[in-house]
Amino acid sequence: MVDHFENQILTDIRGLMNDHLEETMKFQSISDHSFQTYPVVDQIIEYINHEFDLIRVLLGPKGDHHLEEKVESLLMEIIDADLFRLKGKMGMTREIPDNFAHKIIVSGLMSIIKVWLLEGNPESPEEISKIIMKTRYMSPYDLLGIDEKPTKKAISQRKG
């Protein structure tokens, strides 16, 4: 029974991604006011939201870790296909081996979704899509916010 649901989820996600591959991997600046989420990201997040309780159980702490591995493999496969479409080859950056680059990208996506699932859907699907998209263009250093100036509240909390 669980296999049926897992296979259906994988089939649905594959269908959504394959139908909208050409709309991905376009560089954007997150500071640009015209920053947009990819339609495929919106559709996958809407799908997860629609099947929230089921996916939460299947990907949760007591769920089947094989589903997460299958989703990660599917994402890597689709990323490679899109890279080939864009670059004529599947290789990623020359700075680190592909297996590390794949894992960084895919685990980041999965982590955002799993946090959303575990927290019980406090953010809207639109907000999750924005978080996913913004984090695709931010380095870990950017995520730490080190270059941001502290607010007056933060300064007063340090003093107090």
C-alpha positions in Angstrom: 0.0 0.0 0.0 2.8 2.4 0.9 4.6 1.6 -2.3 1.6 2.6 -4.3 1.5 6.0 -2.7 5.2 6.5 -3.0 5.2 5.5 -6.7 2.3 7.8 -7.4 4.1 10.8 -5.7 7.2 10.1 -7.8 5.2 9.8 -11.0 3.4 13.0 -10.3 6.6 14.9 -9.4 8.3 13.6 -12.5 5.4 14.6 -14.7 5.4 18.1 -13.2 9.1 18.5 -13.7 9.2 17.1 -17.2 6.3 19.3 -18.3 8.1 22.5 -17.2 11.9 21.8 -17.7 12.4 24.6 -20.1 11.3 27.1 -17.5 14.1 26.3 -15.1 17.7 27.3 -14.6 17.5 30.9 -15.6 19.7 33.2 -13.5 18.0 35.9 -11.5 19.2 38.3 -8.9 17.3 38.1 -5.6 17.7 41.8 -5.1 16.0 42.4 -8.4 12.4 43.4 -8.0 11.4 41.2 -10.9 12.6 38.1 -9.2 10.2 35.2 -9.9 9.8 31.7 -8.8 10.0 29.0 -11.4 6.5 27.7 -12.3 7.6 24.1 -11.8 8.7 25.0 -8.2 5.3 26.6 -7.6 3.5 23.5 -9.0 5.5 21.0 -7.0 5.0 22.9 -3.8 1.3 23.2 -4.5 1.2 19.4 -5.1 3.0 18.8 -1.8 0.6 21.2 -0.1 -2.4 19.3 -1.7 -1.0 16.0 -0.5 0.5 17.5 2.7 -0.6 14.9 5.3 0.4 11.9 3.2 3.8 13.3 2.2 4.4 14.4 5.8 3.9 10.9 7.0 6.0 9.3 4.2 8.9 11.8 4.5 8.7 12.3 8.3 11.0 10.8 10.9 9.1 7.6 11.0 8.6 7.4 7.2 10.3 5.4 4.6 13.8 6.8 4.0 13.8 5.1 0.6 11.2 7.6 -0.7 13.5 10.5 0.2 16.4 8.7 -1.6 14.1 8.1 -4.6 13.0 11.8 -4.7 16.6 12.9 -4.5 17.6 10.5 -7.3 14.7 11.9 -9.4 15.8 15.5 -8.8 19.4 14.7 -9.7 18.2 13.0 -12.9 16.1 15.9 -13.9 18.9 18.4 -13.0 21.3 16.5 -15.2 18.7 16.5 -18.1 18.2 20.2 -17.7 22.0 20.8 -17.6 22.4 18.8 -20.8 19.6 20.8 -22.4 21.3 24.1 -21.4 25.0 23.3 -21.7 25.2 20.3 -24.0 26.7 18.3 -21.2 25.7 17.2 -17.7 28.7 18.3 -15.7 28.3 20.9 -13.0 30.9 23.4 -11.7 34.6 22.6 -12.1 35.3 23.8 -8.6 34.0 20.6 -6.8 33.2 17.1 -7.9 29.7 16.6 -9.4 28.6 14.2 -6.7 29.2 16.9 -4.0 27.5 19.6 -6.1 24.5 17.3 -6.7 24.1 16.5 -3.0 24.4 20.2 -2.0 21.7 21.3 -4.4 19.3 18.4 -3.8 19.7 18.2 0.0 19.1 21.9 0.3 15.8 21.5 -1.6 14.8 18.5 0.4 15.7 20.2 3.7 13.4 23.1 3.0 10.6 20.8 2.2 11.2 18.6 5.2 11.3 21.6 7.6 8.0 22.8 6.1 6.5 19.3 6.5 7.7 18.9 10.1 6.5 22.3 11.2 3.1 21.5 10.0 2.7 24.0 7.1 3.2 27.3 8.9 4.3 29.1 5.7 2.1 29.3 2.6 3.1 27.4 -0.5 3.9 30.7 -2.2 6.4 31.6 0.7 8.0 28.1 0.5 8.5 28.6 -3.3 10.1 31.9 -2.6 12.4 30.5 0.0 13.5 27.7 -2.3 14.2 30.1 -5.1 16.0 32.6 -3.0 18.2 29.9 -1.5 19.2 28.6 -4.9 20.9 32.0 -5.5 22.4 32.5 -2.1 25.7 31.2 -0.8 25.8 29.7 2.7 27.7 32.9 3.7 24.8 35.0 2.4 22.4 32.9 4.4 24.3 33.7 7.6 23.6 37.4 7.0 27.1 38.5 8.1 27.2 41.5 5.8 23.8 42.8 7.0 23.9 45.7 9.4 22.5 44.9 12.8 19.1 46.4 13.7 18.7 48.8 16.6 16.8 46.0 18.4 19.7 43.6 18.0 22.2 46.2 19.2 20.1 46.9 22.3 19.7 43.2 23.0 23.5 42.8 22.9 23.9 45.6 25.5 21.2 44.3 27.8 
